[in-house]
Amino acid sequence: MNGTESECMNAILEMRGITKTFPGVKALDDVNIAVKAGEIHALVGENGAGKSTLMKVLSGVYPYGSYTGEIRFEGEERRFRDIADSEKLGIIIIHQELALVPLLSIAENIFLGNEQARFGVIDWSFVFAQTKALLKKVGLKEAPDTLVTDIGVGKQQLVEIAKALSKKVKLLILDEPTASLNESDSDALLNLLLEFKAQGISSILISHKLNEISKVADSITVLRDGTTVETLDCHREAISEDRIIRGMVGRAMADRYPHREPRVGERIFEVKDWTAYHPLHADRKVVKGVNFHINKGEIVGIAGLMGAGRTELAMSLFGRTWGQNISGTVLLNGREIDTSTVGRAVDNGIAYVTEDRKTYGLILEEDIRKNVTLANLEGVANALVIDDIREMAVANDYRGKLRIRSSNIYQQTVNLSGGNQQKVVLSKWLFADPKILILDEPTRGIDVGAKYEIYTIINNLADAGKGVLMISSEMPELLGMCDRIYVMNEGALIGEFAAAEASQERIMHAIVKAGRH
Amino acid sequence: MDTRVSDEIAGEKRESYGSFLKTHFRDYGMLVALLLIMAFFQVMTGGTLLRPLNLTNLILQNSYIVIMALGMLLVIVAGHIDLSVGSVVGFVGGLAAVLIVKFGMHYVPATIICLVVGGLIGAAQGYWVAYLKVPSFIVTLAGMLVFKGLTLSLLGGQSVGPFPPTFQKLSSGFIPDAFSVEGLSLTSLLLGVITAAALVYFGFRSRVNQQKHTVETAPFGFFVFKNALLCFLIIGFAYLLATYRGLPNVLIIMFALVALYAFVTNRTTIGRRIYALGGNEKAAKLSGIKTERLTFLTFVNMGVLAALAGLIFAARLNTATPKAGLGFELDVIAACFIGGASAYGGVGKVTGAVIGAFVMGVMNNGMSILGIGIDYQQVIKGLVLLAAVTADVYNKKKSA
């Protein structure tokens, strides 16, 4: 056996027989994972499978003693007491929710907690020089003194990685790094991981996006219900997405999108010359004279890159909740309707399910019941007085119909999983009984099983004669669900495809072509 | 798949019984604390605390704090704060004195004018907070200074009084007694019994209704115990007051307002919307709730209640002084937080705020009887506020 091969076989990290219990719940049960030096190791599993818990054990958030089992890093047993312990050895974790301070500069963020100072005085020229070098490594051209709030999410992600590099990282753990990135930013990030791999940095990649995993991973560990199901070696055999899904859900998933016979009726919703300007920069036109329509019982998609103006279009339509100086007409069943406030938009039969359910969709502290009835309190009230019994019946009805997994309707929504939270938001808007539903990234951050349930709900809505407008950054999802797909780029609709003629290539082609003009 | 789902649901159900008890303990924890504090001072003061005379005083002293706490609770639940209420109390008291004493106006139109002015003050501040988006802390800090100054200028730096006896009745009057029993106001006692009976009746009716629709209810034994305790407290309380001069007018006003606000916050759409607004303003707005108008209205409401408190306080002192209302805002805000309101908005109960106000009131009263100096009273009150909120935060962390 030659040297390089044995080095390659060496595991930089081994976690053996990790068991972690919370009061009443066994979150991890005898989990094993081995990451080889210089590989990209994907960790997959449905939400709640124990991925995050395992990473918290590894990084010292759950200190030695609060779990059983053994962690070996670089051949030695390690007992981390806190995050600082694991970071010292070069284990750096980047969480899904970025830990950057928005109003500090890139340089300040990179060296936060690790300030380059002598006697408490920061050496700024050294810091800026270091930052520049780090930014170059991750392919960012921003000036080191740019505020983090002024750069996009994709670039913020890169700043986090630069921060990790500044700490001499040996094992980089990325938790859903591309969840909020568009495809080109995601690709850039994945390429960066491959580059790090060439430099000998190992990484653990947690992701729901299986196409990305098949693209970069060397091996895949599948977790299900807190146990290791299997570890797949991507070099020994080609691993298909269906193969991974089978491991995650414990069964073959025949079709990721439920079947539906479209019964498309007459035109019920139409938007003409819709234009909106940026709320802060009055001269920036973000939605540029958009025209589109939705038919009864139809699911219409809007594809586009991040920043194409899709959410802005939807929110400016829905009660002018985004933008200023908005103009254009909205027709419902051929008649012009007023959507100038959320109340009027809702009264006219429009509902908008936000892309960010925690910030814009739910009152997290409140229970399922109160969230479900929030957009239509009149529906459970006599005059001004809420009828508790009727409200309870409504909430129970939706909990059953949409299969919201919870102990009862009095459970706080903050304690629900992403998929179940999304079902609560959907329930809220279904109870308002809209004719048109605008769904903005309806399956973001939701595991495969729950996605299928959400798709089924959407199909049922279309079958019930509603018009559905679906905004999504996951093109396969649009292709699998929609009857018709509009393509949006830089604030304008630049293409329209019927389901039969749409494909990922054609949509990307349309975007690239429009970008060249 | 299906078996897994049902397992999951069963597992969660078992867990929810524990949390059911826990949440209910939190509901009654503050009440238990109040009773313990009362018991403590009752023993320490050798029974003075619950003497009818002192009990009557306790109510008169705290009525205006309780009334303002009702408005403050809504403001805090909506995610804001109002620091100006103390100054508004002083200003409205001064206005009443000028109208009634100086201009000889009848007390009815004067009272109405004062309440309207309170509403306008609330509207002015609410406009800045709700529509101009200036933080409420700043707006009402400004209001605090402005109305303190206006009170001084209105009264010319002097005390104005006394009020006519009819106006004084607002805070020092007692409900008339229809029966002539020596040493016992039978009307007052009857009112207490009727109130207790009504509470039990409504509690029982809602329980039956809930059971009919298979809602989880508290165990029957617990229900009986809770209602028996409630009856004992209310009737006992009414009896003690009846042996002195009966129920004070201001107690009736206070009780009616507490009942009204408890109903509004628990059962009405506007109440629900205020909680939603405080819980997540963006989500509330995107659910069609007119968040600006609602914020505005909570401040208008606060202004009216502060004006009412100002009238009661002026009537109680029988004079309007430039110093009236000084520091009231602190007691009112403390009452809300002791009663479990969250500084981040969205959480808080009317009953909690009322209990919080009485915790402060009983401590003020008890410590005064014990002869503890005003200096240490402040220290102790501050520490109790800190302890109560810390316990709340700790509780929340544990249940999360």
Boltz contact constraints between the chains, C-beta under 6 A:
constraints:
  - contact:
      token1: [A, 24]
      token2: [B, 15]
      max_distance: 6.0
  - contact:
      token1: [A, 342]
      token2: [B, 288]
      max_distance: 6.0
  - contact:
      token1: [A, 343]
      token2: [B, 288]
      max_distance: 6.0
  - contact:
      token1: [A, 346]
      token2: [B, 288]
      max_distance: 6.0
  - contact:
      token1: [A, 359]
      token2: [B, 282]
      max_distance: 6.0
  - contact:
      token1: [A, 360]
      token2: [B, 282]
      max_distance: 6.0
  - contact:
      token1: [A, 360]
      token2: [B, 283]
      max_distance: 6.0
  - contact:
      token1: [A, 360]
      token2: [B, 286]
      max_distance: 6.0
  - contact:
      token1: [A, 361]
      token2: [B, 283]
      max_distance: 6.0
  - contact:
      token1: [A, 362]
      token2: [B, 283]
      max_distance: 6.0
  - contact:
      token1: [A, 363]
      token2: [B, 276]
      max_distance: 6.0
  - contact:
      token1: [A, 363]
      token2: [B, 279]
      max_distance: 6.0
  - contact:
      token1: [A, 363]
      token2: [B, 280]
      max_distance: 6.0
  - contact:
      token1: [A, 363]
      token2: [B, 283]
      max_distance: 6.0
  - contact:
      token1: [A, 365]
      token2: [B, 279]
      max_distance: 6.0
  - contact:
      token1: [A, 365]
      token2: [B, 346]
      max_distance: 6.0
  - contact:
      token1: [A, 366]
      token2: [B, 279]
      max_distance: 6.0
  - contact:
      token1: [A, 374]
      token2: [B, 276]
      max_distance: 6.0
  - contact:
      token1: [A, 374]
      token2: [B, 287]
      max_distance: 6.0
  - contact:
      token1: [A, 375]
      token2: [B, 287]
      max_distance: 6.0
  - contact:
      token1: [A, 375]
      token2: [B, 288]
      max_distance: 6.0
  - contact:
      token1: [A, 377]
      token2: [B, 269]
      max_distance: 6.0
  - contact:
      token1: [A, 381]
      token2: [B, 269]
      max_distance: 6.0
  - contact:
      token1: [A, 384]
      token2: [B, 268]
      max_distance: 6.0
  - contact:
      token1: [A, 384]
      token2: [B, 269]
      max_distance: 6.0
  - contact:
      token1: [A, 385]
      token2: [B, 267]
      max_distance: 6.0
  - contact:
      token1: [A, 385]
      token2: [B, 268]
      max_distance: 6.0
  - contact:
      token1: [A, 386]
      token2: [B, 267]
      max_distance: 6.0
  - contact:
      token1: [A, 389]
      token2: [B, 213]
      max_distance: 6.0
  - contact:
      token1: [A, 405]
      token2: [B, 8]
      max_distance: 6.0
  - contact:
      token1: [A, 407]
      token2: [B, 12]
      max_distance: 6.0
  - contact:
      token1: [A, 407]
      token2: [B, 13]
      max_distance: 6.0
  - contact:
      token1: [A, 407]
      token2: [B, 16]
      max_distance: 6.0
